[in-house]
Amino acid sequence: MRKFLKALVLVPLAVVILAFAIANRETVRFTLDPLGLFDGALTFSAPLFALAFAILIVGVVVGGVAAWLRQSRWRRAARIAENEVRNLRAENAQLRHRIELAEAAARSDAARLPLRPPAA
């Protein structure tokens, strides 16, 4: 079912992207120097669809980095919680071991106690 839903979304999306790329094959000039100070050194010519895809990819990367940076406190909190759980489990294991030793010592002490004969 998951593959079907994935195909249901991706196939029409691929058709739209392909149609966009075919319809926008004209070469356009893109400049990073709006004042013209570098005399065309920062001007590129590329098909419009390539430029649109490049801008989309840059936007996705910038958005991903922003989300990753925003979630840093949650990752730090999870790391601290994991360390605390690890320490508490180790302490729990030590306490269980001490209890087992104390119970074993109590059993051995009880076995050494002399039994009194029943009162007549």
WOPE-V156158 format. One record per residue. N is the residue number from 0. RES is the residue in one small letter. PSI is psi as a letter, one per 40 degrees, with the letter a starting at -180 (* if undefined). BURIAL is I if it has 24 or more other ideal C-beta (glycine too) atoms within 12 Angstrom, else O. D_CENTER is the distance of its C-alpha to the mean C-alpha in whole Angstrom. Layout:
BEGIN
N;RES;PSI;BURIAL;D_CENTER  N;RES;PSI;BURIAL;D_CENTER
END
This chain:
BEGIN
0;m;d;O;25  1;r;d;O;22  2;k;d;O;23  3;f;d;O;26  4;l;d;O;24  5;k;d;O;22  6;a;d;O;25  7;l;d;O;27  8;v;d;O;24  9;l;d;O;24  10;v;d;O;27  11;p;d;O;29  12;l;d;O;26  13;a;d;O;27  14;v;d;O;31  15;v;d;O;30  16;i;d;O;28  17;l;d;O;31  18;a;d;O;34  19;f;d;O;33  20;a;d;O;33  21;i;d;O;36  22;a;e;O;38  23;n;f;O;36  24;r;e;O;38  25;e;i;O;40  26;t;h;O;39  27;v;i;O;38  28;r;h;O;39  29;f;h;O;36  30;t;i;O;36  31;l;e;O;34  32;d;g;O;38  33;p;d;O;39  34;l;e;O;42  35;g;f;O;43  36;l;d;O;43  37;f;e;O;42  38;d;f;O;45  39;g;e;O;42  40;a;d;O;40  41;l;f;O;37  42;t;h;O;38  43;f;i;O;36  44;s;h;O;38  45;a;i;O;35  46;p;i;O;35  47;l;d;O;34  48;f;d;O;31  49;a;d;O;30  50;l;d;I;30  51;a;d;O;28  52;f;d;O;25  53;a;d;O;25  54;i;d;O;25  55;l;d;O;22  56;i;d;O;20  57;v;d;O;20  58;g;d;O;19  59;v;d;O;16  60;v;d;O;15  61;v;d;O;16  62;g;d;O;15  63;g;d;O;11  64;v;d;O;12  65;a;d;O;14  66;a;d;O;11  67;w;d;O;8  68;l;d;O;12  69;r;d;O;12  70;q;e;O;9  71;s;d;O;10  72;r;d;O;13  73;w;d;O;11  74;r;d;O;9  75;r;d;O;12  76;a;d;O;14  77;a;d;O;11  78;r;d;O;12  79;i;d;O;16  80;a;d;O;16  81;e;d;O;15  82;n;d;O;18  83;e;d;O;20  84;v;d;O;20  85;r;d;O;21  86;n;d;O;24  87;l;d;O;25  88;r;d;O;25  89;a;d;O;27  90;e;d;O;29  91;n;d;O;30  92;a;d;O;30  93;q;d;O;33  94;l;d;O;35  95;r;d;O;35  96;h;d;O;37  97;r;d;O;39  98;i;d;O;40  99;e;d;O;41  100;l;d;O;43  101;a;d;O;45  102;e;d;O;45  103;a;d;O;47  104;a;d;O;49  105;a;d;O;50  106;r;d;O;51  107;s;d;O;53  108;d;d;O;55  109;a;d;O;56  110;a;d;O;57  111;r;e;O;59  112;l;h;O;61  113;p;i;O;64  114;l;h;O;65  115;r;i;O;68  116;p;i;O;71  117;p;i;O;71  118;a;h;O;74  119;a;*;O;77
END
